[in-house]
Amino acid sequence: MAIISTAHIPAFELLFNHATQGILLADGAGLIKAANPCFLEWSGHTPEKVLNKPTDSLLAGISGHRCVAKMGRSSP
């Protein structure tokens, strides 16, 4: 049920797919490129619902989401 479209490194995939915390990987524009099984189970979203969607829309209503959603983005 994992989405891995950006990395195919065995150690990364093992950690990503078996992590006990939800993980989202987003590009510089804030679009989700991968979500691990824990995130999908925790959020109730399907892979199709999250892939290429903005992090802001999925994390709305979650405490601290603005900090999380903007991590890794460069300033305009």
HUWO-V518398 format. One record per helix or strand of 3 or more residues. SS is the DSSP state (H for helix, E for strand). FROM is the first residue (numbers start at 1). LEN is the number of residues. If there is no record, write none. Layout:
BEGIN
ss from len
SS FROM LEN
SS FROM LEN
END
This chain:
BEGIN
ss from len
H 10 9
E 24 3
E 31 5
H 37 7
H 47 4
H 55 5
H 65 6
END
